[in-house]
Amino acid sequence: MNRAWAPLEFGRLSDPVARRAVQSRRLHGEADRALAALITQVGRLEHPADLFDACLDRYSSRFGAGGDYYTPRPMARLMAGLAAPQPGESVLDPVCGSGRLLIAADEWARGNEHGPGVLTVHGRDIRPEARRAAAMNLTLGGLHFDLGGEAVDSLHAGPTGLSPDIVLANPPLNVKDWGYQELSRDPRWSFGPPPKGNANFAWLQHAVHELTAQGRAVVLLPDSATRGLNTAESYIRRRLVECDLLAGVVALPSRLFPHTRTGTTLWLLARDKSSSPHWGRNSRVGEVLLADARRLGGTLTDLAAGSHHADEIIDRICQVFANWRGTSSAREGGTGQVDWCRSVNHDDIARRGYDLGPGGYLQTALTSIEDAVSAAEHRHPKDALYEHFEHALRMSEQLRDVLGTEPAKWW
């Protein structure tokens, strides 16, 4: 408890009893006494990390529909597995929330051979309450961490200068008012300025800009980012491919998060895809691995809540990427044995107009009636409707940008 709050300027009294009293009084100014009592009880537990994690899940379940949620544990594990951190590397999460991505990265790096704290972890977040949750979570996980001097908006604060080996980020999706005017000439936009009304590619380029020369990043974006018609987004996608920064895209099913009904994608980026200890034995210069995890079955929706089968699916996805890269966890067999992913070259992507949606590149199409029915069973009827609504809204916004007109109300 004391180690968690100390970096965030909670009491520095030498006497533990007095310090806890000061902390409780300060907490009372920001939350209720029940929260202070809960934290005190958690601090007395022998293994409090699981209980605190459960509290975070309950919080996300209650407030997630409004966009206030923490990354689900299974999703954090999947993102960490795609980045495949190694002991001794540094990891940054510019929107760290409760710190789950940082904990998942450390757990992945140490495997069964090391104790906690094999990575150097850094987190930043705009919400003071999220930083406090992260401090508690990371402390309970036994990690040494840096959460910065204060709560910050990473996009507006600019690069940290940390040059991490890995960036993991689950940023807010499709944010319209992200500071386009103030940041339009920011040097981070080396692949093109992000569109005025959407921060998705601002977050992506921020992650890339932070990386060291051989760094890797995994960023969660909406499915629409892979194929949106916005000119600025299309140009950025093209430049990411041409500059060989894009290493992989994983399409995920819809309804994985409480704040959005649409599908999401994980983008794996790498500064250097040549054979190296950081990347792996297999050089993948000029190649991109595209995976459609929706073909693994409807049970992938368990990624939001966690299940034994979800762990198996996560392992399958991460193993395919490990084999493709030739990392230390690679096993016999490569990506050719599965029909839900494909390694493509830049020419393949260029012929498809730099559309990065994995589904369009897979050779095994759903051609039979039985397959089509099976796919429909895994897809909620409302999902397609919501995706059509969002597509219509995006098209309307793009037309308004071209015509310079004010948005018309449809209700």
Backbone torsions as a table, in degrees:
resi	resn	phi	psi	omega
1	MET	NA	-51.9	-178.9
2	ASN	-62.2	-42.5	-179.8
3	ARG	-66.8	-28.9	-179.6
4	ALA	-71.5	-45.4	-174.2
5	TRP	-83.2	-25.5	-174.0
6	ALA	-54.1	-46.4	-179.3
7	PRO	-65.4	-17.0	-178.3
8	LEU	-101.3	19.7	172.1
9	GLU	69.6	31.4	168.6
10	PHE	-89.3	145.7	-168.5
11	GLY	-13.3	137.0	179.7
12	ARG	-116.4	27.5	177.5
13	LEU	-69.1	146.4	-178.3
14	SER	-76.1	-29.6	-178.5
15	ASP	-80.9	121.8	-176.5
16	PRO	-59.5	-40.3	-178.9
17	VAL	-63.9	-46.3	179.3
18	ALA	-64.3	-38.0	-179.5
19	ARG	-63.9	-42.1	179.4
20	ARG	-64.8	-34.6	178.4
21	ALA	-65.3	-43.2	178.3
22	VAL	-63.5	-42.7	-179.9
23	GLN	-61.5	-41.8	-179.5
24	SER	-63.9	-40.5	179.1
25	ARG	-65.1	-40.2	179.9
26	ARG	-69.3	-38.3	177.0
27	LEU	-61.4	-36.3	-177.6
28	HIS	-61.2	-29.1	177.9
29	GLY	-72.5	-17.4	-176.1
30	GLU	-117.0	-21.1	179.4
31	ALA	-144.1	-172.4	-179.3
32	ASP	-95.1	171.4	-176.9
33	ARG	-66.1	-26.8	179.0
34	ALA	-61.5	-38.2	178.9
35	LEU	-66.5	-42.4	178.6
36	ALA	-61.7	-41.1	178.6
37	ALA	-65.3	-39.0	179.1
38	LEU	-62.6	-44.8	-179.2
39	ILE	-63.1	-38.6	178.0
40	THR	-62.3	-43.4	179.2
41	GLN	-66.4	-40.7	178.6
42	VAL	-60.4	-39.1	-179.6
43	GLY	-64.7	-19.6	-178.8
44	ARG	-90.3	-10.6	-177.5
45	LEU	-73.4	150.3	178.2
46	GLU	-72.0	-39.9	177.5
47	HIS	-130.8	77.7	-173.3
48	PRO	-81.5	-9.4	-173.1
49	ALA	-60.8	-43.1	-178.4
50	ASP	-64.9	-39.7	178.9
51	LEU	-65.0	-43.4	179.2
52	PHE	-64.4	-38.2	177.4
53	ASP	-62.1	-40.6	178.1
54	ALA	-64.0	-36.6	176.7
55	CYS	-63.3	-39.0	178.0
56	LEU	-64.2	-39.9	177.2
57	ASP	-63.0	-42.2	179.1
58	ARG	-63.7	-39.9	179.0
59	TYR	-62.2	-46.4	-179.3
60	SER	-64.0	-38.7	179.4
61	SER	-63.9	-35.0	-176.6
62	ARG	-81.4	-40.5	-172.6
63	PHE	-112.2	0.8	-174.0
64	GLY	-64.0	-31.8	-178.0
65	ALA	-60.8	-25.5	178.5
66	GLY	-90.3	6.3	177.8
67	GLY	93.9	-2.8	-179.7
68	ASP	-98.9	93.3	-175.4
69	TYR	-148.7	167.5	176.4
70	TYR	-115.4	147.2	-177.7
71	THR	-55.4	126.4	177.8
72	PRO	-58.7	146.4	-177.7
73	ARG	-57.1	-45.6	179.4
74	PRO	-61.2	-39.0	178.9
75	MET	-66.3	-37.9	177.1
76	ALA	-62.0	-40.7	179.5
77	ARG	-65.7	-39.8	178.7
78	LEU	-63.9	-45.8	-179.6
79	MET	-64.2	-40.5	178.0
80	ALA	-65.2	-40.4	-179.7
81	GLY	-64.3	-35.7	178.0
82	LEU	-67.9	-37.0	177.8
83	ALA	-74.5	-28.5	179.1
84	ALA	50.9	62.9	178.3
85	PRO	-65.8	150.3	179.8
86	GLN	-116.9	150.3	178.2
87	PRO	-52.3	135.1	179.4
88	GLY	97.4	-12.7	179.9
89	GLU	-83.0	165.1	178.0
90	SER	-111.4	145.1	-176.3
91	VAL	-130.9	136.7	177.0
92	LEU	-123.4	135.1	169.6
93	ASP	-120.0	109.3	-176.2
94	PRO	-76.4	-9.3	175.5
95	VAL	-134.5	65.1	-161.5
96	CYS	-72.7	-19.2	-179.5
97	GLY	53.8	-123.6	-177.8
98	SER	-84.4	0.3	178.9
99	GLY	85.4	11.4	-175.7
100	ARG	-64.2	-36.7	179.0
101	LEU	-64.9	-36.7	179.3
102	LEU	-69.2	-40.4	177.5
103	ILE	-65.5	-43.2	179.5
104	ALA	-62.6	-37.4	178.5
105	ALA	-64.4	-43.1	179.9
106	ASP	-66.2	-40.3	178.5
107	GLU	-63.4	-40.3	179.8
108	TRP	-66.2	-42.1	-176.6
109	ALA	-66.9	-38.1	-175.9
110	ARG	-83.3	-24.2	179.1
111	GLY	53.3	-132.5	179.2
112	ASN	-104.4	9.8	-171.1
113	GLU	-109.7	-13.5	-174.5
114	HIS	-133.2	160.8	171.6
115	GLY	-85.0	176.7	-179.5
116	PRO	-64.9	155.9	176.0
117	GLY	90.9	28.4	-179.8
118	VAL	-84.9	-8.8	178.5
119	LEU	-115.5	158.9	168.1
120	THR	-95.8	118.3	-172.7
121	VAL	-115.8	138.9	179.4
122	HIS	-129.8	138.2	177.6
123	GLY	-135.3	147.8	175.2
124	ARG	-136.9	145.4	176.7
125	ASP	-157.6	151.4	-177.5
126	ILE	-81.7	-19.3	-174.7
127	ARG	-98.7	122.4	178.0
128	PRO	-58.7	-37.9	-179.0
129	GLU	-67.2	-31.9	177.2
130	ALA	-68.1	-39.0	178.6
131	ARG	-63.3	-38.1	178.2
132	ARG	-66.9	-40.8	177.2
133	ALA	-63.3	-40.8	179.1
134	ALA	-64.8	-42.3	179.7
135	ALA	-59.7	-44.5	178.6
136	MET	-65.1	-46.8	-176.7
137	ASN	-62.2	-45.8	-178.5
138	LEU	-68.2	-36.2	177.6
139	THR	-66.5	-44.8	178.0
140	LEU	-62.7	-28.8	177.9
141	GLY	-81.4	-3.1	177.3
142	GLY	78.6	23.0	-177.2
143	LEU	-100.0	147.3	168.2
144	HIS	-91.2	131.9	-169.2
145	PHE	-142.2	164.2	175.4
146	ASP	-130.3	116.5	178.3
147	LEU	-109.9	15.5	178.9
148	GLY	77.8	173.2	-176.8
149	GLY	-80.7	-21.2	-178.1
150	GLU	-162.1	170.5	176.7
151	ALA	-68.9	132.4	-177.6
152	VAL	-140.3	151.1	168.5
153	ASP	-87.4	111.0	-172.5
154	SER	-60.9	-34.6	179.3
155	LEU	-64.3	-42.6	-178.0
156	HIS	-81.4	-30.2	-179.5
157	ALA	-73.1	-24.3	178.7
158	GLY	85.8	-175.1	-177.4
159	PRO	-59.9	146.2	178.7
160	THR	-81.0	-22.0	-175.3
161	GLY	78.0	9.6	-178.0
162	LEU	-78.8	-23.2	-177.0
163	SER	48.7	61.8	-178.4
164	PRO	-72.0	157.5	174.0
165	ASP	-72.8	-30.0	-176.4
166	ILE	-138.9	138.9	169.4
167	VAL	-119.6	127.8	173.5
168	LEU	-117.0	131.6	-176.1
169	ALA	-149.5	131.8	170.1
170	ASN	-119.6	78.7	-173.9
171	PRO	-78.6	165.3	173.6
172	PRO	-62.1	138.2	-172.9
173	LEU	-90.2	141.0	170.3
174	ASN	56.0	38.0	178.4
175	VAL	-71.4	126.3	-176.6
176	LYS	-84.4	-48.5	-175.9
177	ASP	-94.4	83.7	-174.7
178	TRP	-112.6	3.5	178.0
179	GLY	97.7	36.1	-176.4
180	TYR	-58.1	-44.6	-176.1
181	GLN	-62.5	-45.6	-177.9
182	GLU	-70.4	-29.9	-172.2
183	LEU	-109.9	11.1	-172.6
184	SER	-61.4	-27.9	-178.9
185	ARG	-107.8	22.2	-177.8
186	ASP	-65.8	136.2	-178.9
187	PRO	-65.7	-12.0	178.0
188	ARG	-68.7	-20.5	-175.3
189	TRP	-86.7	57.1	-177.0
190	SER	-73.1	-13.4	178.3
191	PHE	-105.8	9.7	178.7
192	GLY	122.8	144.9	180.0
193	PRO	-66.0	135.5	177.2
194	PRO	-64.3	155.7	178.9
195	PRO	-62.8	152.8	-175.1
196	LYS	-60.7	-39.5	-172.1
197	GLY	-103.5	22.5	-179.0
198	ASN	-157.8	126.4	-174.7
199	ALA	-93.0	1.6	-173.4
200	ASN	-54.3	-49.8	-176.7
201	PHE	-81.2	-12.2	169.5
202	ALA	-69.6	-44.4	177.4
203	TRP	-63.5	-41.4	-179.1
204	LEU	-61.9	-46.0	-178.8
205	GLN	-71.7	-30.3	174.6
206	HIS	-60.9	-43.4	180.0
207	ALA	-62.6	-44.6	-179.5
208	VAL	-64.1	-41.5	-177.4
209	HIS	-63.3	-32.0	-177.7
210	GLU	-70.6	-26.2	-167.6
211	LEU	-67.4	152.0	169.7
212	THR	-72.8	175.6	-172.8
213	ALA	-62.5	-24.4	178.7
214	GLN	-118.3	25.8	-173.8
215	GLY	-79.4	166.0	180.0
216	ARG	-132.8	151.9	179.0
217	ALA	-140.2	147.4	170.9
218	VAL	-128.3	120.7	-176.2
219	VAL	-126.9	134.7	177.0
220	LEU	-91.4	127.8	179.1
221	LEU	-134.1	161.6	175.6
222	PRO	-67.5	155.6	179.7
223	ASP	-57.6	-32.5	-178.6
224	SER	-61.9	-22.2	-179.6
225	ALA	-66.1	-21.8	-178.0
226	THR	-77.5	-18.5	-171.8
227	ARG	-147.2	11.5	-178.5
228	GLY	-57.1	148.9	-177.0
229	LEU	-86.8	-6.0	179.1
230	ASN	-57.0	131.8	-175.2
231	THR	-59.8	-42.9	-178.9
232	ALA	-64.6	-42.7	179.8
233	GLU	-65.7	-41.9	179.2
234	SER	-60.6	-40.9	-179.9
235	TYR	-66.4	-41.6	179.8
236	ILE	-64.2	-43.0	177.5
237	ARG	-58.4	-43.8	-179.6
238	ARG	-62.2	-44.5	-177.8
239	ARG	-68.0	-36.3	177.0
240	LEU	-61.0	-38.0	178.5
241	VAL	-73.1	-49.6	-176.9
242	GLU	-61.1	-34.6	179.2
243	CYS	-86.6	3.2	175.6
244	ASP	61.0	35.1	175.3
245	LEU	-86.9	-27.9	-176.7
246	LEU	-82.6	126.4	180.0
247	ALA	-108.4	-30.6	-178.3
248	GLY	-169.5	157.9	175.1
249	VAL	-137.4	131.5	177.1
250	VAL	-117.5	118.1	176.7
251	ALA	-84.1	128.4	-179.0
252	LEU	-110.8	157.5	179.7
253	PRO	-71.9	166.4	177.7
254	SER	-77.2	171.2	177.0
255	ARG	64.4	27.4	176.1
256	LEU	-83.7	-22.3	-175.7
257	PHE	-123.3	147.3	-176.8
258	PRO	-70.4	-17.9	-174.2
259	HIS	-96.4	-3.4	179.9
260	THR	-150.6	143.7	179.9
261	ARG	-97.1	-12.0	-175.0
262	THR	-85.1	167.6	178.7
263	GLY	-71.2	159.4	179.0
264	THR	-130.5	165.0	179.8
265	THR	-136.6	150.1	173.2
266	LEU	-106.6	128.9	-179.3
267	TRP	-107.9	120.8	174.5
268	LEU	-99.0	122.2	-179.9
269	LEU	-120.7	148.6	-178.8
270	ALA	-146.4	133.9	178.0
271	ARG	-69.8	-29.9	-175.8
272	ASP	-145.2	114.6	-178.7
273	LYS	-104.2	13.9	175.2
274	SER	-78.9	162.9	-178.6
275	SER	-59.3	123.6	-178.4
276	SER	-166.5	163.1	178.2
277	PRO	-60.5	-32.2	-179.1
278	HIS	-74.5	-39.0	-175.8
279	TRP	-89.8	-54.9	-176.5
280	GLY	146.4	177.4	-176.9
281	ARG	-72.5	-29.2	-173.8
282	ASN	-92.7	117.4	174.1
283	SER	-69.4	129.1	178.3
284	ARG	-123.0	34.3	177.3
285	VAL	-61.6	130.4	179.2
286	GLY	79.1	10.9	-179.5
287	GLU	-125.5	155.8	176.9
288	VAL	-138.1	133.4	177.5
289	LEU	-97.1	117.8	-179.1
290	LEU	-109.3	125.4	-176.1
291	ALA	-127.5	132.4	176.2
292	ASP	-107.4	90.7	-176.9
293	ALA	-69.6	-11.9	176.4
294	ARG	-63.7	-24.0	179.5
295	ARG	-77.1	-5.9	178.5
296	LEU	-81.4	-5.9	175.7
297	GLY	118.2	157.8	-177.5
298	GLY	-64.4	-18.1	-178.5
299	THR	-67.7	-8.4	175.9
300	LEU	-62.5	-20.4	177.1
301	THR	-62.7	-17.3	176.0
302	ASP	-66.8	-9.8	177.3
303	LEU	-60.3	-24.9	-180.0
304	ALA	-73.9	-30.2	-176.1
305	ALA	-114.4	-25.5	179.7
306	GLY	94.9	136.5	175.4
307	SER	-163.3	165.7	179.4
308	HIS	-62.1	-40.7	-179.7
309	HIS	-67.4	-35.4	176.7
310	ALA	-61.5	-38.2	177.2
311	ASP	-62.2	-38.9	178.6
312	GLU	-64.2	-40.6	179.7
313	ILE	-67.3	-41.6	177.5
314	ILE	-60.1	-43.7	179.0
315	ASP	-61.2	-39.3	179.8
316	ARG	-64.0	-45.2	-179.5
317	ILE	-63.0	-49.3	-177.8
318	CYS	-65.5	-34.2	180.0
319	GLN	-67.2	-38.7	178.2
320	VAL	-62.8	-42.5	178.3
321	PHE	-67.9	-37.1	177.9
322	ALA	-64.2	-42.4	177.5
323	ASN	-63.8	-41.1	-179.0
324	TRP	-62.6	-41.5	-179.5
325	ARG	-82.3	-26.6	-174.6
326	GLY	76.1	43.3	178.9
327	THR	-80.5	177.9	-177.2
328	SER	-63.5	-22.0	-179.6
329	SER	-94.8	6.6	-179.1
330	ALA	-66.1	147.7	178.0
331	ARG	-124.0	174.6	177.7
332	GLU	-62.6	142.4	-179.6
333	GLY	98.5	142.0	-178.1
334	GLY	-120.8	-155.5	-176.7
335	THR	-77.9	-12.6	-176.9
336	GLY	-69.1	-14.1	-176.9
337	GLN	-89.3	0.8	-179.8
338	VAL	-123.2	150.8	-177.6
339	ASP	-103.7	9.2	-177.6
340	TRP	-109.5	9.1	174.8
341	CYS	-149.9	161.3	-178.2
342	ARG	-156.2	137.3	174.0
343	SER	-89.5	122.9	-177.0
344	VAL	-120.5	157.1	176.5
345	ASN	-100.4	174.8	-175.5
346	HIS	-64.5	-32.0	178.2
347	ASP	-64.6	-40.1	176.9
348	ASP	-58.4	-43.9	-178.3
349	ILE	-68.8	-40.0	179.5
350	ALA	-62.6	-38.6	179.6
351	ARG	-64.7	-24.6	178.1
352	ARG	-97.7	19.6	175.9
353	GLY	65.7	29.1	178.5
354	TYR	61.6	29.3	168.0
355	ASP	-74.3	124.7	-175.0
356	LEU	-107.4	13.4	176.0
357	GLY	-68.1	117.2	-174.3
358	PRO	-58.3	-34.6	-174.7
359	GLY	-56.7	-34.4	-177.0
360	GLY	-73.7	-12.8	-176.5
361	TYR	-100.5	-10.4	-174.6
362	LEU	-77.5	133.5	-175.7
363	GLN	-74.5	-30.5	-177.8
364	THR	-87.3	94.8	-177.9
365	ALA	-88.0	158.5	175.6
366	LEU	-79.9	98.4	-174.3
367	THR	-106.8	-31.0	-177.3
368	SER	-84.4	158.3	178.6
369	ILE	-62.4	-40.3	-179.1
370	GLU	-61.8	-42.7	178.9
371	ASP	-64.3	-40.9	-179.1
372	ALA	-63.6	-42.5	177.9
373	VAL	-63.7	-42.1	179.3
374	SER	-60.3	-43.1	179.6
375	ALA	-64.4	-38.7	-179.5
376	ALA	-66.1	-33.2	-179.2
377	GLU	-66.0	-27.8	-179.1
378	HIS	-86.9	0.6	-174.7
379	ARG	-119.1	122.2	179.6
380	HIS	-68.9	135.1	-177.3
381	PRO	-56.3	-33.3	-178.4
382	LYS	-70.3	-25.7	-177.0
383	ASP	-59.4	-46.5	-179.7
384	ALA	-62.0	-40.6	-179.4
385	LEU	-63.7	-45.9	179.1
386	TYR	-63.3	-37.8	178.7
387	GLU	-65.2	-38.3	176.5
388	HIS	-64.4	-41.3	178.1
389	PHE	-59.8	-46.1	-178.2
390	GLU	-66.0	-37.8	177.8
391	HIS	-63.5	-43.0	178.9
392	ALA	-63.3	-38.7	179.4
393	LEU	-66.6	-41.6	177.9
394	ARG	-62.2	-42.8	178.6
395	MET	-62.7	-40.0	178.5
396	SER	-63.0	-42.5	179.6
397	GLU	-64.8	-38.8	179.4
398	GLN	-66.8	-38.7	177.6
399	LEU	-65.9	-39.5	178.1
400	ARG	-64.6	-36.2	177.3
401	ASP	-62.2	-40.3	-179.3
402	VAL	-70.7	-42.7	-174.9
403	LEU	-85.9	-17.2	-179.7
404	GLY	71.0	31.6	-177.9
405	THR	-103.5	159.7	176.8
406	GLU	-78.9	149.0	179.9
407	PRO	-65.7	138.3	176.6
408	ALA	-93.6	142.7	179.4
409	LYS	-81.7	133.1	-179.2
410	TRP	-98.8	7.0	-177.2
411	TRP	-136.2	NA	NA
